[in-house]
Amino acid sequence: MKAVDSNLLDLLKKSERFVVPIYQRVYSWGVDECAQLWKDLMRAGSRASLASHFTGSIVYIEKGQSSNTAKEPDLLIDGQQRVTTVTLILAALAAYLETLPVEEGEPIAGFSPQKIRGKFLTNEYEEGDDFFKLTLTNRDKEALQRVIRGLDLTDESSRVTANFRYFVDNIADLDKEELQQLCQGLSKLVVVDVKLTRGQDDPQLVFESMNATGKKLSQADLIRNFVLMDLPQGIQVQLYQDYWFPMEKIFADHNERRFDEFVRHYLTMKTKRIPRISDVYEAYKEFAFSQGADSDSWKQDLVSDLYSFATYFSNMAFGLEKDQQLTQRFAEMEQLATVAYPFQLRLYADYERKILSHQEFLKVLDALISYLFRRNVCSIPTNSLNKTFNTLVNRVNTEDYVNSVLGYLLALTDYRRFPTNLEFIEKLENEDLYFSQKKNYLLHKLENFGSKEVVPTAQYTVEHIMPQTITAEWKAELGDNWEEVHRYFVHTLGNLTLTGYNPEYSNRSFEQKRDMEGGFAMSPLRLNLSLREQASWGQAEIEARASELSAKAVQLWAYPEVPEDVVAQYAGGGETSFDWSTAHAILEALPYGKWTNYQELAEAVGTGAQAMAYHLTNHSACVNAYRVLTWDGRVAEGFRWTDEKDTRKVIEVLAEDGIRLDEGVADAHQRLNSAELLALLDEGEL
């Protein structure tokens, strides 16, 4: 490797061609980066005392020995953003100078339009791609060539087009002196010229070491370079065109940022480990080298497999699946949780390989949707889900596919459990679901229950039938206990519906909401059909409607019907032993005068409140377990000392520990929440 300081324009003049390899990312500088370079150029050009302006490094693999009939270009592996942007400025400058009178067309020596094009932009006597000093990757190649040739700009999606126009506008605003300053600034640009020798230097290592400078590369950029960089050019082109470019285009067209997420899910499925999103590249390299780096088809096998699973992911995540039954379920999974994708990728791959039938695929997806949504309604912490689905990837029995998956899910307990119908119904009917992030999804599904003609509900808003702001008219309608009824039921499922007339309804009485223009009696929505017949609205009506809707919900998000012996068959190993050490450490660190409850401690360590209570009751090593109380600050009815000979009164022990009690209720100001409990492990005390 040779590294020397070079004038950038001299480097462009001496090099016949720079080609950005196909594995490089697209040109991505935006207005901010262009504006900064423009500012630097004008400042450098206006200061006679400034001999040069450093603008970073240019790293390239020097061309090999050329034959009489074939010429190899220099491959630009780092610095394409700077080189491309300077090329755009030069092209914009040449185009502008061509519009001036001949005597004004060379602001300083060497900067006439002909000299700019002949020395820095083109190889005058060559044809095709060889005509251009710089060739970009497929997505920007044509846009740059049209810029240099002065043709109409047709690719509005390319940053090349946008940035060229930016510089054209800037140059048009310059006066004669400023035009000279721009040329002077361009002539002062200096770079570190890093030339790598083919067959000797490792371009990937150099590339990685330079990733900390400039516009930071994504994990996808690094993976692409790793897969394609060291291959012979012919194989590079083949793999790029057959696999990488189609995959890259899918994500570019829908959501480029999700590529790193996809690779993380892919690696989780393949390796049984969950890498951090910032470590995806390193994890992918480790995985790749474990796949037999000595094989002749190693890189092709890697990129073709990644492409296959990227197709599966995009079909699920971007709605590209053609089967409408699958598409609907994929959309629901997207709304509920993306953490299931490692298992979904396994499912889709088995479906493509005919290991999993279409009906079996639907049945498994329905169970996953029910599992995720029931847990959401029941407010079960989600921090265990990634491990659950990671384990599930490897729990499948392909000879008994559906039973093995459903049996595993139903065998899970405590914080990983599949909520039963009773738990699901109780939460649906009594929780304040208005504050749930999934309320629109819930109401959309209930609105379309049992219908083949799906009503799009995104245009509607959630309406409180009994309004959030209570009025005298509503107080009279609700009766003497109006305050309790309003407080308990206003945000529950039985009192929620959909409407397009939310502002018009406001806080009107139920009768007015029912009979007004656009009221419930005229609503075409199924959710409002039962409201037409109601004479009044109060606790009894809300409870009846909640019961009606929860009965539908139990069918929509069904509890899988699997025989107990099948569940027992797949229960072995289904529940991994929970690590209680964090809970023990938190309890030991509880400072004087502080308490917590089962819910907060359970949330802090990633389990359920019931599991936490059971553990504290039956584990003698739990120091300070008596300072874990119920949600309202009382000693749990089932609390007992693990030592049967211990006769102390818990209330008295709490008082000795500085807990203030009023009629058996601990002071809420002394309670620590889950975040504060976790902070104890870092800070010792609060």
QUIUR-V440201 format. One record per pair of residues at least 24 apart in sequence whose ideal C-beta (glycine too) atoms are under 8 Angstrom apart, sorted by the first residue. I is the first residue (numbers start at 1). J is the second residue. Records with the same first field share a line. If there is no record, write none. Layout:
I=J + J
This chain:
1=194 + 195 + 196 + 197 + 201 + 206
2=193 + 194 + 195 + 197
3=57 + 192 + 193 + 194 + 195
4=192 + 193
5=190 + 191 + 192 + 193
6=58 + 190 + 191 + 192 + 193
7=52 + 187 + 189 + 190
8=55 + 58 + 82 + 83 + 86 + 189 + 190 + 191
9=119 + 120 + 186 + 187 + 189
11=58 + 191 + 193
12=83 + 86 + 87 + 119 + 120 + 133 + 134
13=119 + 120
15=74 + 133
16=63 + 71 + 73 + 74 + 123 + 130 + 133
17=71 + 73 + 74 + 123 + 129 + 130 + 132 + 133 + 134 + 135
18=60 + 73 + 74 + 75 + 76 + 83 + 133 + 134 + 135
19=73 + 74 + 75 + 76 + 129 + 134 + 135
20=75 + 76 + 80 + 134 + 135 + 136 + 137
21=75 + 76 + 77 + 137 + 228 + 229 + 236
22=137 + 138 + 228 + 236 + 237 + 240 + 241 + 244 + 245
23=224 + 225 + 227 + 228 + 229 + 236 + 240 + 244
24=76 + 77 + 80 + 137 + 221 + 224 + 225
25=137 + 217 + 218 + 220 + 221 + 224
26=136 + 137 + 139 + 140 + 159
27=80 + 81 + 84 + 136 + 137 + 140 + 158 + 159 + 160
28=81 + 159 + 215
29=81 + 84 + 85 + 159 + 163 + 215
30=159
31=162 + 163 + 166
33=81 + 85 + 215
34=85 + 163 + 166 + 167
37=82 + 85 + 86 + 89
38=89 + 167 + 170
40=185
41=89 + 182 + 185 + 186 + 189
42=178 + 181 + 182 + 185
43=185
44=184 + 185 + 188 + 189
45=180 + 181 + 182 + 183 + 184 + 185 + 186 + 188
46=181 + 184 + 185
50=188
51=188
52=188 + 189 + 190
53=185 + 188 + 189 + 190
54=190 + 191
55=82 + 189 + 190 + 191
56=82 + 191 + 192 + 213 + 214
57=191 + 192 + 193 + 194 + 210 + 213
58=82 + 83 + 191 + 192 + 193 + 194
59=194 + 196 + 203 + 206 + 207 + 210
60=194 + 195 + 196
61=196 + 197 + 198 + 201 + 203
62=195 + 196 + 197 + 198
64=198
71=130
73=135
76=134
77=196 + 203 + 206 + 207 + 225 + 229
78=194 + 206 + 207 + 210 + 214
79=191
80=136
81=214 + 215
82=191 + 214
83=134
84=134 + 136 + 140 + 144 + 160
85=163
86=186 + 189
87=120 + 121 + 133 + 134 + 144 + 148
88=144 + 147 + 160 + 163 + 164 + 167
89=167 + 182 + 186
90=116 + 120 + 121 + 186
91=121 + 147 + 148 + 164
92=164 + 167 + 168 + 170 + 171
93=167 + 171 + 182 + 183 + 186
94=121
95=150 + 168
96=168 + 171 + 172
104=176
107=176 + 179 + 180 + 182 + 183
108=180 + 183 + 184 + 187
110=187
111=183 + 186 + 187
117=148
121=148
122=148
136=160
138=245
139=252
203=229 + 230
204=229 + 230
218=259 + 260
219=259 + 260 + 263 + 277 + 278 + 280 + 281 + 284
220=248 + 251 + 256 + 259 + 260 + 263
222=281
223=263 + 280 + 281 + 284
224=248
226=281 + 284 + 285 + 288
227=288 + 299 + 302 + 303 + 306
228=299 + 303
231=299
235=299 + 300
239=299 + 300 + 303
242=304
243=303 + 304 + 306 + 307
244=303 + 307
246=307
247=306 + 307 + 310 + 311
250=310 + 311 + 314 + 318 + 320
251=310 + 314
254=314 + 317 + 318
255=317 + 318
258=317
259=310
261=338 + 341
262=309 + 310 + 313 + 317 + 341
263=306
265=313 + 341 + 342 + 345
266=306 + 309 + 310 + 313 + 342 + 345
268=342 + 386 + 390 + 393
269=309 + 342 + 343 + 345 + 346 + 393
272=390 + 393 + 394
274=386 + 387 + 390
308=349
309=345 + 349
312=345 + 348 + 349 + 352
313=341 + 345
315=348
316=341 + 344 + 348
317=341
323=358
325=358 + 362
326=361 + 362 + 365
329=362 + 365 + 366 + 369
330=365
332=369 + 441
333=365 + 368 + 369 + 372
335=438 + 441
336=369 + 372 + 373 + 376 + 438 + 441
337=372 + 382 + 385
339=382 + 385 + 386 + 389
340=368 + 372 + 385 + 389
342=389 + 390 + 393
343=368 + 389 + 390 + 392 + 393
344=368
346=393 + 396
350=396 + 398 + 401
355=398 + 401
356=401
360=401 + 402
363=402
364=401 + 402 + 405 + 406
366=558
367=405 + 406 + 409 + 560
369=557
370=418 + 557 + 558 + 559 + 560
371=409 + 418
373=438 + 441 + 442 + 557
374=418 + 419 + 423 + 424 + 557 + 559
375=418 + 419
376=436 + 438
377=419 + 424 + 427 + 428 + 431 + 433 + 436 + 438 + 442
378=419 + 423 + 424 + 427
379=427 + 431
380=415 + 417 + 419 + 608
381=415 + 602 + 603 + 606 + 607 + 608
383=606
384=415 + 416 + 606 + 607
387=576
388=412 + 416
391=576
395=570 + 573 + 574
397=570
403=562 + 566 + 569 + 570
404=570
406=560 + 562
407=562 + 566 + 567 + 569 + 570 + 571 + 574
408=570 + 571 + 574
409=560
410=560 + 562 + 567
411=567 + 568 + 570 + 571 + 574 + 575
412=574 + 575
413=575 + 611
414=575 + 578 + 607 + 608 + 610 + 611
415=602 + 606 + 607 + 608 + 611
416=575
417=608
418=559 + 560
420=559
421=554 + 559
424=550 + 553 + 554 + 557 + 559
425=550 + 553 + 554
428=493 + 546 + 549 + 550 + 553
429=492 + 493 + 494 + 543 + 546 + 547 + 550
430=492
431=492 + 493
432=491 + 492
433=491 + 492 + 493 + 496
434=462 + 464 + 490 + 491 + 492 + 496
435=491
439=496
442=493 + 553
443=496 + 497 + 498 + 527
445=553 + 556
446=527 + 549 + 552 + 553 + 556
447=498 + 525 + 526 + 527
448=526
449=526 + 552 + 555 + 556
450=552
451=526
455=525 + 526
457=498
459=500
460=498 + 499 + 500 + 525
461=498 + 499 + 500 + 502
462=496 + 497 + 498
463=496 + 497 + 498 + 499 + 501 + 502 + 505
464=490 + 491 + 495 + 496
465=495 + 496 + 497 + 510 + 513 + 531 + 537 + 542
466=490 + 495 + 510 + 537 + 538 + 542
467=505 + 506 + 507 + 508
469=507
470=507
471=507 + 509
473=509
474=507 + 509
477=509 + 510 + 536 + 537 + 538
478=538 + 539
479=538
485=538 + 539
489=539 + 542 + 543
492=542 + 546
493=545 + 546 + 549 + 550
494=541 + 542 + 543 + 544 + 545 + 546 + 547 + 549
495=542 + 545
497=525 + 527 + 528 + 531
498=525 + 527 + 528
499=523 + 525 + 528
510=534 + 536 + 537
511=536
578=607 + 611
580=605 + 615 + 619
582=681
583=607 + 612 + 615 + 622
584=621 + 622 + 623
585=681
586=677 + 678 + 680 + 681
587=622 + 623 + 624 + 625 + 627 + 628
588=623 + 624
589=680 + 681 + 684 + 685
590=624 + 627 + 672 + 680
591=680 + 685 + 686
592=657 + 658
593=657 + 658 + 659 + 670
594=627 + 658 + 659 + 670 + 671 + 672 + 686
595=627 + 628 + 629 + 633 + 654 + 659 + 666 + 670 + 671 + 672
596=627 + 628 + 629 + 671 + 672 + 673 + 677
597=628 + 629 + 630 + 631 + 633 + 671
598=628 + 629 + 630 + 631 + 636
599=631
600=671 + 672 + 673 + 674 + 677
601=628 + 674 + 677
603=674
604=674 + 675 + 677 + 678
613=638
617=642
618=642
626=650 + 653 + 654
627=654 + 657 + 659
629=666
632=665
633=665 + 666 + 667 + 668 + 671
634=664 + 665 + 666
635=664
